[in-house]
Amino acid sequence: MKKDTKIKVENVICILLFIVLLLWYFPFITKGIDVQDTCSYLTKYRYIFDKNVKVNELFYLFGEVVGGIIYHLVPSHQVLALNVASWACYTSTAIFIYFFLKDYMPRIALLISVLVGSYFGITWVHCLNWNAISMLLQTIGLMILINGLRKDNNKQIVICGMIFAINTFVRLPNILQLSLVCVVFWHYFILGQKLKKAVLKCLWMVLGAVIGTAFSMLAAIAILGFDKFLDDILMLTSVGGGGESSHGLIRIISLFYRGMLQGAGNWIKFGSILIVFAMLLVLLKKLIFKNSAKGIHVAATFGIAVTSVAGAIIGKNTVYIDVHVFVAFGAIMIGTVAALLYAKKDIIFSDMCLAAVIIEGILTIGTDTGSAYYRVYMGLPLAFIICILIKFANELLLYKEKKYKTLSELKKLQWKNKWIIPTVIMFCLAAVGFCTMYPLAAGYHYATTFVYHESDNQYLVQGITAKEFAGIKTSKERAMLIDRLQVLLKPYNNYELLQLGGFNIGCVITDMKPFFDSSWPDLEYLTMDRFKDQLSEGMQKENYPVIVLGDMNQDKSGFWNMDKYSIAVSLGESDKYTKLYEDKWYVIYVPKQ
């Protein structure tokens, strides 16, 4: 193929991939009513500007403010508007990653990588939330940081520190993004080996973090009020400290460790197959093309084609978590090697690799979802894996070592040039094919079939009457049970609502306010002590809430704290209440008139 024709074909493919990146989500944007996470977000967004309802929390405050602004800008169709906003965040993140890496790797492979990130990120929870916003800010901060290092610009280093600090108040675990100050130290210490200068440059980023933190804390106090701000600060010790907590440090580290073990196992499994395949390619090249320079290109093209097809087949049928840990482990291990290898040769690329390693290493710290959380930011780590593998292969293709002193060294050099280097090249390029198509096929299958806490896409055809969900489709059975709930609760709009079981939709489709200072009372953010205290206080004031206990999985798995559930049932069965309705999905208790 002529060079001009090749460029034209590449441009057409890139345009098509970019169009897919922009438009793939829209056939699915109306699919699914998640009564758990999404409805918790919606409750927060609805009451973000109502200081009498204290469901908003410091840990995700700025994300809740953004969601709240969008929620209140439209009179109806709030979920659809928030789904569009989520698409805008993840797509912007993908585009920023593309421009960040476009000078370092082939455009087609890069666009596929960010498309994979889009598939996994948007699909997990359609509704805009702090994950989408914080990953966008993380990418912007990273780009400014690397540009600041490239130009030795203190102002940009300060700005990136501010962005990471502000991002902490979008999602509290983002505070770990400030560990990217290590990249600043790495850059200046390796580049000039001057400790004093490296430390001083780090202080510029620390200054930005201090400015960003001061601004964010003042804004948080203004939004929440000082008492709520202080309560949330104190709550951190009860939620994040203990080993029994789902957000406890011991459990989080354990989940990370298990994810890395699983990822290492996947690389050993697939990597060993790729090594054998690479050796066969080299052998076939020797047999068919002898020492022809054309042989390695033909063998490499064939190898990429085979591993791409194999990756697509395996990816379509894999468990999604396997893809997440495969990419995470690969990015951390390969990125670490590249950061060290290029420290002297290309310090900026070394900085970028180190930053990718740190970002992927800290990503799941602070979440109780473990390896599943990797799906919110798949594009950048996958792009780095492919980028580094291609870079390794290209440099080895140009590698020529001719120096030797003895006959023994000559034989080793000949063996190295004849077998070892070609095998490594073939492995890298075969791995590029596999690492590109394996996540792409898995991501496509995930995005086109999976809906979070819902039935499969094909069954989501029915709308509901609540204006907040106008235009959104769910299954016929779920639509019926939600519409019925809205009708049953309508006479009690002046009451507060106590809902458990991860069934958080009541305060969204009615005007009933949450009884607890929580949009999702099952979670440990509402501690058992606070649960009992607020319930006791309400009973003393004869403020009896309507009680809705949902069991969407029909196995009580939604009741994350069975003690809370038992207390709610006891109250509902007491002489103060009447059972209004019960079916397999939920039971409603209302106070006696």
N, C-alpha and C positions, 0 to 999 in steps of 0.2 A: 504494500500500500504506500502511495506517495505521501510525502510529509504533509503537503497541503491538505490532501484528502483526509489524512489521519487527524489533523487539527480540526477540520470541519466536523468530522464524526464525533470527536471528543466534545466539541462545543455543543452539538445537538444533544448528546447524552447528558451533559451538564445542565442544559436548559430544562430538559425533561425531568431530571432529578430535582431541580430547584422548584419546578411547578408542583411535583408530587409533594415535596416538603411543605409547600404553602397550602396545598388544597386537600391532602389526604384525609384530614380530620373531619372535614365538614359533613360527609355522609353519616358520621357517628356522633356529631356534636349534640344531637337531641336525644341520645340514647341513655336511658338509665336514671332511676331515682334511688339514690343511696340514702337510706333513712338513718344511717349511722354517722359516718364522718362528715358527709356533705351537709346534713341537717344540723350537725354541731357547728360547722362553719357558719351556716346561714343564721343560726340563732345569735352567734357572736356579731355578725355583720349587722343584723337587725337592731341590736341594742348597743352598738358601739358608742352612740352619742347620748345614751340615756344613763346618767350616773346613778339612777335609782335601781337599775338592774345590773348587778355586778358579775356578769358572766365572762367579761373580757379579762385577759391575763397578760401580765408583763412579758411572759415567755414568748409570745407570738404577736405582740401588740401592733407593730407597724404593718404586719401582714393583715391583721384584722382591720386596721384603719383603711388600708387600700380596698379591701373587700367591702367594707362598710360604705365607703364613698360610692362605689359602683352600685351596690345594693340600693342605696337611697336615690341614685340619679334616675332610676327608671321606676315607673309606677307599677309595672308588672313585668313578667318574663325575666325575673331576677336571675334565675339559675342559668338561663340561656345566655344572658349578658356576661355572667361570671365564667361560663364555659368559653365564650369568645375571648375573654381576658386571659384565661389560662392558655389558650392557643397562642395568643399574642406573646405571652411571656416565654413559653417554651420555644416558639419559632424564632423569636428575637435571640434567645440564647444560642440556638443552632446557628443562626447567621453570624453572630459575633464569634463563635468558635471557628466558623469557616474562614472569616477574615483574619483571625488570629494565626491560623496554621496554613493558609493558602500558599505561602511562599516556601513551605517546607515539605509538601507532599503532593502527589497527583490529585487533581481536583475531583475526579470521579470517586476515588476512594474516600476522600474527605467528605464529599456530599453524602455518600452512603453512611458514613460514620455518624454524621449529625442527624441524618434521617432516622437511624436506629435510636438515637437519643430522644428524638421527637416521638417515635412510636411508643417507647416505654414510659417516658415522662408524662405525656398528656393522658395516656390511657389509664394510668393507675387510679387517679381521682380526677374526673373531668372538671370539677368545679375549681375555680381559682382558690389557691391556698398559699400559705407561707412557703411551702417547698418550691413552688414555681417562681415566686418572687425572689427568694433567697438564692436560688441557683442562677438567676439572671444577674443579680448584683454581684455574686461571686465571680462570674465570668467577666463582668465589666471591671471589677477590682483587679482581677488577674491581668487583664490586658493593659490596664494603666500601670500596674506594677512593672511588668516586663518592658513596657515602653519607657518608663522612668529609668530603669536600669540601662536600657540601650542608649538613652540620651544623657545619662547621668544627671537627671532632673530631680532635684530635691522636692520641688513642688508636687510633682506627680507621685512621688513616694509618700508624701504627706496625705494626698488625696486618697490613695488606695488604703491607707490606714484608717481614714475617716469612713470610707465605704464599708470596710470589714467591721468596724465598730457599730455603725448604723445597722448593718445586716444582722448583728447580734440581737437587735431588738425586733427583727422580723421573725427570727427563730433562734432561741437562746443558744443551742449548741453551735451556732455559727461563730461564737466567740473563738472557737478553735481555728478559724480561718486566720486569726492574727498570728498563728504559728508560721505563716508565710514570711514573717520577718526573717526566718532562717534563710530564705532565698536571697534576701538583701545581704546578709552576712556572708553567705556562700559566694555571691558575685564579687564582692569587694575584697574578701580575704583571698580567694583563689586568684583573682585577676592581678592584684598587686601584692598579695601576701603581707598586707599591712593591717594588723589587728586594730589599731586605734581608728583608722579610717572606716573600717568595717563596722565597728561599734557605733561611731558617730552617725553613719548612714542609717543604721538600725534605729537610732534615736529619732530620726525624722519620721519614720513610720510610727514609732511609739507616740510621738507628738500628735500625729494625725488621729491615732486611736483615742488619745485622751480628749481631743477636741470633739470627735464623733461621739464618744461616750457621754461627755458633758451635755452636748446638745440633745442626745437621745433620752438621757435621764430627765432632763427638764421637760421635754415633750411628753414623756411617759407620766410624769407627775401631774402635768396639766390635763392629760386625758383621763387618767385613772383616779386622781386624787392621791394625796400623800399617804393616807391610811391604807388604801388598797395596794399602793406601790410597795409599802413596807411589808404588808402581809405576804405579798408574792415573793419578796426577797427572802423572808423567813421561811416560806414554804419550801424553798429549794433544799433546805437541810433535811426535810422529812421525805421528799420525793427522790432526790438524787443521791442520797448518802448510803442508805442501807442496802445490804445484799439481797434482802427480800423484795425490794422495790423492783418493778419491771423496768424502771429507768436507773436502777442502781449501777454503780460503776463496775462491780464484779460481774453482773449479768451482761452488761454491754460489752465488756472486754471478752467475756466468754463467747458471746455471739460472733464477735469479730474474729476471734481465734478459730472458731468452728468454720466460719465462712472461708477463711484463708486456707484451712486444711482441705476443704472441699474444692476450692479453686485450684490448689496445688495438685490435687488428685486428678482433676480434669485436664490440666496441662500435661501431667505425666502420661495420662492415657492417650490423649490426642497427639501430644508431642512425640511420643515413642513411635506412633504410627507414621507421623510425618517424617521422622528421621529415616525410617526404613524406606519410605517412599522416595525420599531425596536420594538415598544411596542407589536405588533402582534407576532413578532418572539419570544419574551420573553414569552408571554402568551402560544403560541404553545409549546414551550420548556417545560413549567411547566406542561401542560396537557399531553404531550406525554412521556417526559423523566423524569418527576418529578424532583428530585434533582440530577440526574445522571450527573457526570462530562462530560460525552460524549455528553450530550444534547446541551451544549452551542457551541461546535465545529460543530455539525451537523447543528444547526440553523444558525450559522455564515456562514458556507459554502453555505447553501441554500440562505441566504440573499445576499451574495456577487454575487451568480449566477444570481439571479433575478434582482438585481440593475444593474449588468453589461449588461444584455440583454436590460433592459429598457434604460440605458444610451446610448447604441449603437443605438437603434431605434430613440431616441430623437435627438442624435447627428447628425445622417445622414440627418435629416430633419430640422435642426435648422438654424438660421441665424448666420453666423460666428462670428459676433460682440458679440452675446450673450455668446459664449464660451470664447472669450477674456476677457470680463469683469467678467465672472464667475471665471475664474482662477485668474485674477488680484486681485479682491476683496478677494477671499478666501486666497490667499497667504499673503496679507497684514494683514487680520484679524487673521487668524490662526497662522501665523508666529509671530505676535505681542504677542499673548497669550503664545506661546511656548518660545519666547525669555525671557519673564518675569518668566514663570514657571520653566525653567531650569537654570536660572541665578546662583543659588546656587548649584544645583545638577550636572550640566554638562555645564560649562561655554563655552567650545568650541562649543557645539551644540547650545547654546544660542547665541553665536557670529554669527554662520552661519545663524540662523533664523533671527536675526536682520539685517544682511547683505542682505538677500533675501527680507526682507520688504523694506529696503531702495532702493534697486535696482528696485523693482517693483513700488515703490512709485514715483521715479523720472523718470521712463522710458519714459513717454509720455510728460514730460515737455520739451518744446523746439521744438515740432513738431506740425504742423497744422492738422495732420490726426487724432488726438484724440485717441479713443479706438482702432482704426484699427492698431495702431502702436504696440500694445502689441504682435502682431503675430511674430515680429522679435525675441522674446525671451520668448517662451512659456515653454521650457523644464525645466528650473530651478524652476520657481514658481510652476509648476504643480507637479514636483518631491517633493518639500517641503510640499505641501498640503498632498500628499499621505503618505509621510514619517512620518509626524507629527501625522496624523490620526492613522497609524499603531502603532506608538510608544505609543500614548495614550491608544489604545486598549490593547496592550500587558502589559502595566503597570497596567491597571485596572484588567486584568485577574489574576495578581499576588497579587492584593491588598487584604489585610486581616486586618480588624479592629475589635478587640475584647473587647476593653476597654469601660466600662460603669460604672456609679455609681448608677444610679437609675433605677427603672423599666421602667420609661418613656423613659430614654435614651436607654435602651435595646430594646424597641419596635421600636424606631427610627432607631437604628442600624440594626435590623432585616429587617425593611422595606427597608433601604438603600441597604443592601447586597442582598436582594431577588429581588428587582424591579429596583431601580434607577441605580445601577452600571451595572447590565446586560443590561439594556436599553441603557445606554451610550455606552457600548461595542458594542452592535448590531448596534447602529447608526454609530459609527466610521467605523466599518467594511462594513456596507452597503454603507456608503459614499465613502469608498475606491473603491468599485466596480463601483459606479456611476461616481466618479471623474476620474477613469481610462478610462472607455469606452466612456463616453460622449465626451471628447475632441478627443479621438482616432478616433471615427467614423466620427466626424465632420472634423478632419484633413485629414483623408483618402479621404473623399468625396471632400473636397476642393482641395487637391493635384492632384486628378485624373480627375477633371472636369474643374477647374478654370484656366484661363490664364490671366494675368494682361493686361488690355486694349486690349483684343483680343476676338475672337470668342471662343466657347468651343473647347476642345482638338480634338474632332472628325472631326472638319472642317479644321484643320491645316495640310494641305497635300501638299501645293505648295511652291516651293522655288522661290527666286528672283535672278536677275543677279548680283547684287552688291556683290563684293568679300568679303566685311566685314561681310555679312550675309550668306555666303556659308554654306550649310548644315542646315540652319534654315528654318522651314516651317511656313507658314501662310495660311490664307484662299485664295482661288483662286481670289476672288475679290480684296483683299488687295494686293496680289502679282501683279496683273495687274495695279493697280493704282500707286504702287511704281515704277515698271519698266517704266511705262509711264512718271512719274515725272523725272526719271533719264534721259530718252531720251530727254525730253523737255528742261531740264536745261543744258545738255551737251554743247551746243554752247556758254554758258555764264559762263564757268568755270573761266574766268578772272575777273568776277564781284564778289562783295560781296553779301551775301544773307540776306534779312530781312524776317524772318518767324515768324508767330504768329498763335495762335490757338492750342498750345500744339502739333504742328506738326513740330517736330525738326529733321526730318530725312534728310533734304536737304543737310546739311553740312557733313553728314556721307557718303552718296552715291555719292557725287560729290566732286570736289576740290574747291568748293566755300567756302570762309571763312565767318564767321559770321560778319554781319555788326555792331551789338552791342557788347559791352563787356559782353555778356551773352550767355550761351548755351540754355537758355529758357527765351526769352524776356517777356513772359506773366507774369512771377513771379515778386513779389514786390522787389526782390533783385535789379532788374533794376528799380529804382524809376522813377516816371513820369518826374521829373526834368531831370534826366540823359537821359531818353528816348528822350525828346525834345531837349536837348542840343546836344547829339550825332547826332541826325537826322539833326538838323540845321547846325551843323558843316560839315556834309557830303554834304549837299546841297550847302553850300558856296564853297566847294572845287569841286563841280560838280561830286562828288562821289555818283552817283545814284545806289542804290542796286537793284537787282532783288527782287521782293516782292512775297512771297508765303503765302497765307492765307488759312490754313487748317480748315476744319469743319467736323471732323471724326464722330462726333455724330449727325451731321446735325441739331443741335439746338443752335449752337454758344456757347455751354457751355465751349468749350476749350479756348474761349477768356476771360481770367480771368479779364482783364481790358478793358472794352469797349471803354474807351477813347483812348487807344493805337490803338485799332482796327479801330476806326473812323478816326484817323489821317492817318493810313496806307492806308485805303480805299480812303481817299481824295487825298493822294499823287498818288496812283495808277490810279485814274480817272482823274488826272490832264493832262495838255498838254505835260508834260514831259515823259509820259508813254503810252504804248500800252498794251491792255489786250491780252496776248498770248494764254491763255487757261482757260476754266472754266467748271467745272462739279459740281456734288453735294458734292464732297469730298474736292476740293480745287480750288482756282483761282490763276493764275499767271499773274503778271504785270511785263513787262520788259521795261527798258529805251529805248526811241526812239534813233535810231542810228544817 
